[in-house]
Amino acid sequence: MPATPTPLTDVPGPPAGPAGIRLVVTDMDGTLLDDAKRIPDGLWPVLAELRRRGVLFSPASGRQYATLARQFAEVAEGMVFIAENGTYVVRDGVELSADPLEGSVAASIARTVRRLVAGGVDAGAVVCGKRAAYVERTDEPFLAEVRKYYVEHRIVPDVTAVEDEMIKVAVFAFGSAEHSVAPALAEFAAGHQVVVSGEHWVDVMNRTANKGAALRGLQRALGITPAQTMVFGDYLNDLEMLDAAEWSFAMEGAHPEVVRRARHLAPSNNDDGVPRTIARVLGL
C-alpha cells in the first residue's frame, strides 16, 4: 500500500482494473451519508447503472440490518448488507453469515458500561441482537442517537436478561468515545475487538468479526477478487475492509490511519464523494 494515497483526479482510466469491477462496498456514516445523515441524490442513478451492468452494491456499516434495509428499501432486492460492523451479513432477508458474541460476554460488557455511567461518564450500552437492539437508558437525547442506527430497538429493564442471539455491543458516549469509553473496555481486548467506530461510538465484537472478514467471505462466496472490488471508508472500523480491495478509497477528511491504508482518495461525504468516484472510475 502506498504511504500517500492517490487523489481521485489521478485515478487511471478504464483499462484492466476499473472495467472489471464487480463489487462496490461503502461505509455509511462519514462516507456515503453527508453530515446530515442523508444519502446523496446522485447515488440512485449510479445504483441503477451498476445493477444494469451486473455490479453488486453493498452497504457496510456499524448500523443495524433493519436500518440499512429501510434506507435502501426501494432498491434492496439482491443487495448484500454488511451490517453491525461485519457481524451480520444479509441478502434478501436471508442470513449469509454471522459471528455471534457469547451472551455472557455481552452481559459483562453491559455491566462494565453501567459502572462507567455510575462513575460519571455520560454513556449507554446498546446490546445488539439479530432480532433487535436492546437498551436500558430511556432519556430522549440517548434514544435519539440510538434511533439513527437502530430502527429496530427495544427498551428493556435489564439488557443482560434478554433472550436473543447477540452479535455486538455498541456503546455511545456524548463526549469522545475514544477517550471516555474505550479505555474502560480495554479489559475485553484480549479476547475480543474493541473498535472506535466513530467520534461517539465504541463497538465490542468477536476478534474474528470485522467488515473486512465479512467482505472476504462475500468475495469467496461470489468468486470476486480484490482486484474486482471497490471500497470506500473513513474511520478505523473500515481498515480491514480497505485491505480487501485493490480499489480502496479514503474519503477526504477521513481518519489519518484510513488515509494511510487506502490506495486512493475520494471527495468528502458532503461533496457526493462516493457516487462521483464510482461514476468517475467506472466511466458511468
C-alpha positions in Angstrom: 0.0 0.0 0.0 1.4 3.4 -0.8 2.1 5.8 2.1 0.4 8.6 0.3 -2.9 7.7 -1.4 -3.6 8.8 -5.0 -6.1 11.7 -5.4 -9.2 11.0 -7.4 -8.0 13.2 -10.2 -5.0 10.9 -10.7 -7.0 7.6 -10.8 -6.2 5.9 -14.1 -9.0 5.4 -16.7 -10.7 2.3 -17.8 -8.1 -0.3 -18.9 -7.9 -3.6 -16.9 -8.8 -2.6 -13.4 -12.0 -0.4 -13.4 -13.6 -2.3 -16.3 -13.5 -5.4 -14.2 -15.2 -4.1 -11.0 -17.9 -6.5 -9.9 -18.5 -5.3 -6.3 -18.7 -1.9 -4.8 -18.8 -1.7 -0.9 -19.2 1.5 1.1 -19.3 2.5 4.7 -22.3 4.7 5.6 -21.6 7.4 8.2 -18.9 9.9 7.2 -18.6 8.1 3.9 -21.7 7.7 1.8 -24.0 9.8 4.0 -23.5 13.5 4.3 -23.1 15.1 7.8 -26.9 15.4 8.0 -27.1 11.6 7.5 -28.6 11.8 4.1 -28.0 9.5 1.1 -26.8 11.7 -1.8 -29.4 12.1 -4.6 -26.7 11.3 -7.1 -26.4 7.7 -5.7 -29.7 6.5 -7.1 -28.9 6.7 -10.9 -25.5 5.3 -10.2 -27.1 2.3 -8.4 -29.4 1.8 -11.4 -26.5 1.7 -13.8 -24.5 -0.6 -11.5 -27.4 -3.0 -11.5 -27.7 -2.8 -15.3 -24.0 -3.7 -15.6 -24.3 -6.6 -13.1 -22.2 -4.9 -10.4 -23.2 -5.7 -6.9 -23.5 -2.7 -4.4 -23.1 -3.4 -0.7 -23.5 -1.0 2.2 -21.1 -2.0 5.0 -21.9 -0.3 8.3 -22.0 -0.4 12.1 -25.7 0.2 11.6 -28.3 -2.5 12.1 -29.5 -4.6 9.2 -33.1 -3.4 9.7 -31.9 0.2 9.5 -29.9 -0.4 6.3 -32.7 -2.3 4.7 -35.1 0.6 5.4 -32.7 3.2 4.0 -32.4 1.2 0.7 -35.9 -0.2 0.7 -36.6 0.8 -2.9 -33.5 -0.9 -4.3 -32.8 -3.6 -1.7 -33.6 -6.6 -3.8 -30.4 -8.6 -4.5 -28.3 -6.1 -2.4 -26.0 -7.6 0.2 -26.0 -5.7 3.6 -22.9 -6.0 5.7 -24.4 -4.9 9.0 -23.2 -4.4 12.6 -19.6 -3.9 11.5 -19.5 -7.2 9.7 -21.0 -9.4 12.4 -24.2 -9.9 10.4 -24.5 -10.2 6.6 -27.9 -10.5 4.9 -29.2 -10.7 1.4 -32.9 -10.5 0.6 -33.7 -11.3 4.2 -31.6 -14.4 4.3 -28.6 -14.6 6.6 -25.4 -15.2 4.7 -23.0 -15.1 7.6 -22.9 -14.1 11.3 -20.3 -14.0 14.1 -22.3 -14.1 17.3 -21.0 -12.8 20.6 -21.3 -15.1 23.6 -24.2 -13.9 25.8 -22.1 -13.9 28.9 -19.6 -11.6 27.2 -22.3 -9.2 26.1 -23.7 -9.1 29.6 -20.3 -8.5 31.1 -19.7 -5.5 28.7 -23.1 -4.1 29.7 -22.2 -4.3 33.4 -18.9 -2.5 32.7 -20.8 0.3 31.0 -23.2 0.5 34.0 -20.1 1.0 36.3 -18.7 3.6 33.9 -22.0 5.5 34.0 -22.2 5.3 37.7 -18.7 6.9 37.8 -20.0 9.9 35.9 -19.5 9.1 32.2 -22.5 10.1 30.1 -22.8 6.9 28.0 -25.1 4.0 27.4 -24.8 0.4 26.0 -26.7 -0.9 23.0 -26.7 -4.7 23.1 -27.2 -5.7 19.5 -29.1 -9.0 18.7 -30.2 -10.4 15.4 -33.8 -9.5 16.1 -33.4 -6.1 17.7 -31.1 -3.8 19.7 -31.7 -3.5 23.4 -31.1 -0.5 25.7 -31.8 0.4 29.3 -31.5 4.2 29.1 -34.8 5.9 28.5 -33.9 9.6 28.1 -34.7 11.2 24.8 -31.2 12.5 23.9 -29.7 9.0 24.1 -32.7 7.4 22.3 -32.4 9.9 19.5 -28.8 8.7 18.9 -29.9 5.1 19.1 -32.7 5.6 16.5 -30.2 6.9 13.9 -28.6 3.5 13.7 -31.0 1.0 15.2 -34.5 1.3 13.8 -35.5 -2.0 15.5 -34.7 -1.2 19.1 -36.4 -2.1 22.4 -36.1 -0.5 25.9 -35.8 -3.2 28.5 -35.3 -3.2 32.3 -32.1 -5.3 32.0 -30.2 -5.9 28.8 -28.3 -8.8 30.4 -31.5 -10.8 30.7 -32.6 -10.5 27.0 -33.0 -13.7 25.0 -31.6 -13.1 21.6 -28.5 -14.1 19.6 -26.2 -11.2 20.4 -23.7 -10.1 17.7 -22.2 -6.9 19.1 -22.3 -4.4 21.9 -22.1 -0.8 20.9 -21.5 2.0 23.5 -22.5 5.6 22.8 -20.8 8.4 24.7 -21.9 12.1 24.5 -18.2 13.0 24.8 -15.3 11.4 22.9 -15.8 7.7 22.9 -12.1 7.1 22.2 -11.1 8.8 25.4 -14.0 8.2 27.8 -15.3 4.7 26.9 -12.6 2.7 25.0 -10.1 2.7 28.0 -12.8 1.2 30.2 -13.4 -1.6 27.7 -9.7 -2.4 27.4 -10.2 -5.5 29.6 -12.1 -7.1 26.8 -9.4 -6.5 24.1 -7.5 -9.7 25.0 -10.2 -11.9 23.5 -12.4 -9.5 21.5 -12.2 -6.5 19.3 -12.7 -3.1 20.9 -13.1 -0.7 18.0 -13.7 3.0 18.0 -16.2 3.2 15.1 -16.9 6.9 15.3 -16.4 10.0 17.4 -19.1 8.9 19.9 -19.2 5.1 19.4 -17.1 2.1 20.5 -18.1 -1.4 19.4 -17.1 -4.7 21.0 -17.2 -7.8 18.8 -15.6 -11.2 18.5 -11.9 -11.0 17.5 -12.8 -12.7 14.2 -15.5 -10.1 13.3 -14.9 -7.0 11.2 -16.1 -5.6 7.9 -13.0 -6.9 6.2 -13.7 -10.5 7.3 -17.3 -10.2 6.1 -16.2 -8.8 2.8 -13.6 -11.5 2.2 -16.3 -14.1 2.9 -18.6 -12.5 0.4 -15.8 -12.3 -2.2 -15.1 -16.1 -1.8 -18.8 -16.9 -2.0 -19.3 -14.9 -5.2 -15.9 -15.6 -6.8 -15.0 -12.0 -6.7 -11.3 -10.9 -6.3 -9.9 -7.9 -4.5 -8.9 -6.5 -8.0 -12.7 -6.6 -8.8 -13.7 -4.8 -5.6 -14.1 -1.1 -4.9 -14.3 0.0 -1.2 -15.0 3.4 0.5 -14.4 4.2 4.2 -13.5 7.0 6.6 -12.9 5.5 10.1 -11.0 2.9 12.0 -13.7 0.2 11.6 -13.2 0.4 7.9 -9.4 -0.5 7.8 -9.8 -4.3 7.3 -12.4 -3.7 4.6 -10.0 -1.3 2.7 -7.3 -4.0 2.8 -9.7 -6.4 1.0 -9.9 -4.3 -2.2 -7.4 -3.0 -4.7 -9.7 -0.1 -5.4 -9.8 1.3 -1.9 -10.8 4.9 -1.2 -10.4 7.1 1.9 -12.8 10.0 2.0 -11.5 13.5 2.2 -11.3 14.2 6.0 -11.0 10.6 6.9 -9.1 9.4 10.0 -5.4 9.7 9.2 -4.9 5.9 9.6 -7.6 5.3 7.0 -5.9 7.8 4.6 -2.6 5.9 5.1 -4.1 2.5 4.4 -6.2 3.4 1.4 -4.8 3.4 -2.2 -6.8 6.4 -3.3 -8.6 9.5 -2.0 -12.2 10.4 -2.8 -14.1 13.7 -2.3 -15.8 14.2 1.0 -19.1 12.7 2.1 -20.5 16.2 1.9 -19.4 16.5 -1.8 -21.1 13.3 -3.1 -17.8 11.6 -2.9 -19.0 8.0 -3.3 -21.3 8.3 -6.3 -18.9 10.8 -8.0 -16.0 8.4 -7.6 -17.9 5.3 -8.8 -19.0 7.2 -11.9 -15.5 8.5 -12.5 -13.7 5.2 -12.2 -16.2 3.1 -13.9 -16.9 5.6 -16.6 -20.6 5.8 -16.0 
